[in-house]
Every structure is written in structure tokens, then in C-alpha cells.
């Protein structure tokens, strides 16, 4: 029986650095990948939460992520969201690899934001304000620092223990860190070159009038139309970039609610694809918001990158008996 390679979280993080992940996302968009080709995210309720089904096709492959969302898991000291990814050959639809879906999510979400940072953030951006203290907060700091000379990070989060932990990690990376309890958000916002919101908040985190022109806000925390981290004031006075227009108008609460309030013109939304391909140039005299909800094509791009990285054979474990690999038998190629 042929075994199906399994690429673990450690293997993904080791092989796909933040810079590699950002470059993979940029290359895919420049080479013609169209995010509008993705099917809408499937949501299936189950007894103790719900499942997210996220299929995509491109780059010679088909893939799908199955993510489980179990709201009560934190009380069991388990992750609220867990995921697995199945990668298939596009011609035969034969499985070629299984990957850790949570690691893919962490890496690709920050990489998509990184593509926005590379195109939009000031070249000398040194001050970063981060709302949240979870894996995405850390991944975004790591990715943004790979792209810009970040020296100062302010951490704003509800959990003091996690805030202190993230701040300590920031210092270990050679940057200065402060937490929100020690510095009012009202004074941190006007100083920030880049702001990241990576929380589970369902109401705006701050007064959007405090963000200065030219600053970049990356909002990644929500993917539901009734949940948002940013207010209509900020969306209305900003250039708004999204992964894909229809997905944003369907899932991004920050966008959906600002449009409903009359603060944001939906026709003014700019797609990340157009931005990366150099087809648009946002105005420099306004704040810029990049809102992402997490799309299936992003998982596919990073999964393919992890699968095709040269020299990965020694880092890939096998899961005996799970399935049969297709004509691009991974183990045979490496």
C-alpha cells in the first residue's frame, strides 16, 4: 500500500519562512491566480460547534481545508480552531499529501497581510500596534518585521498574562515592547505606522478617527458579517483593500456594516490582486485598511509551496494506510 505523506506543523514552519510565504502569495497573484475563482466557504453546524470547508483549485493542484471550531475547547485547554489540509493532483484528483491545517492558517494569514504591507506600508515603518495576543498576533509581528524595520511594538490585549508573554517574546526578538495597560491606546494609535487587529472582538476596538493618514491597518479578526473590529469612521476615511470584493461583501463584518451604515462605498473597494499586480496606487493622504477574512486560495498556495520545496523529503513523515498518492507521487519525487 502506498502511503500518503503528512507534513507537520514543525515542517511547515521550518520550510516556509514568513518571507517565503509572502513571496509565494505575491507570485501566485502576479502569475494570474484570481481569488474570485474560490467557492464560498462552507459552514456546517455540528453538535459542539461547526465545521468550515474550504476548497480551492490552482497551480496544478486541488486542495481543501477542513477546520473545526469548538467554542468550549479553551475550557479544556484545547485550541478553539483546529484544521487539516488535503492536497490533490489537479488532473487525477488523487491525494498527494496531508498537511497540518492550523500551521497553514497561521502562515498564510500573516503572509497575505504581508503582501499588503509590502505594497502599502511606509518603507521606514518602525512603530507597530497589535491588538490581540494569540498565534496570529505573533505571526503578524514576525512577518511584518521581515518586511519593515520595526523597532517598537505595543501589545493591546484583554489577557494580561498573554500580553506579558507576547511582549517578552518581542523583546527577545530585539525590539522594544509595551503593553496597553502601560500606554493608553489613544496615544499609541496616532504614533503607529502599522496597526494589526487580530482579536475575536465583535465590536470596534478603537476610535477610527485616531488613525493618522498614511498609516496601514490590517484587520484579520473576523470573517462573519455581524462581527467587526473596526468602526465605520475609519472605513469611511480610508482606502480599503480586500482579498476579493465579493468575499468581503459577504463575510467581512467591518466592510459589510460600514457599507450598511453608508460610511463606505462598495464600489471603492480595491482587490489585493490588483494591488500586488501594480494596477492601482492608493492615495497617500488617507489611512489604508486591509481587511482579510481568510480564503481557500491562500491555503492552497502555501500548501503547494510546502509540498514542492526542494529537499523536503527528509522532513516529511508518512501516515501509513491513509490513502494512495497520485501520479506525482511525493516520496518518489524527493
C-alpha positions, 0 to 999 in steps of 0.5 A: 500500500502506498502511503500518503505523506503528512507534513507537520506543523514543525515542517511547515514552519521550518520550510516556509519562512514568513518571507517565503510565504509572502513571496509565494502569495505575491507570485501566485497573484502576479502569475494570474491566480484570481481569488474570485475563482474560490467557492464560498466557504462552507459552514456546517453546524455540528453538535459542539460547534461547526465545521468550515470547508474550504476548497480551492483549485490552482497551480496544478493542484486541488486542495481543501481545508477542513477546520473545526471550531469548538467554542468550549475547547479553551475550557479544556485547554484545547485550541478553539480552531483546529484544521487539516489540509488535503492536497490533490493532483489537479488532473487525477484528483488523487491525494498527494499529501496531508498537511497540518491545517492550523500551521497553514492558517497561521502562515498564510494569514500573516503572509497575505497581510504581508503582501499588503504591507509590502505594497502599502506600508511606509518603507521606514515603518518602525512603530507597530500596534497589535491588538490581540495576543494569540498565534496570529498576533505573533505571526503578524509581528514576525512577518511584518518585521521581515518586511519593515524595520520595526523597532517598537511594538505595543501589545493591546490585549484583554489577557494580561498574562498573554500580553506579558508573554507576547511582549517578552517574546518581542523583546527577545526578538530585539525590539522594544515592547509595551503593553496597553495597560502601560500606554493608553491606546489613544496615544499609541494609535496616532504614533503607529505606522502599522496597526494589526487587529487580530482579536475575536472582538465583535465590536470596534476596538478603537476610535477610527478617527485616531488613525493618522493618514498614511498609516496601514491597518490590517484587520484579520479578526473576523470573517462573519458579517455581524462581527467587526473590529473596526468602526465605520469612521475609519472605513469611511476615511480610508482606502480599503483593500480586500482579498476579493470584493465579493468575499468581503461583501459577504463575510467581512463584518467591518466592510459589510456594516460600514457599507450598511451604515453608508460610511463606505462605498462598495464600489471603492473597494480595491482587490489585493490582486490588483494591488500586488499586480501594480494596477492601482496606487492608493492615495497617500493622504488617507489611512489604508485598511486591509481587511482579510477574512481568510480564503481557500486560495491562500491555503492552497498556495502555501500548501503547494509551496510546502509540498514542492520545496526542494529537499523536503523529503527528509522532513516529511513523515508518512501516515501509513494506510491513509490513502494512495498518492497520485501520479506525482507521487511525493516520496518518489519525487524527493 
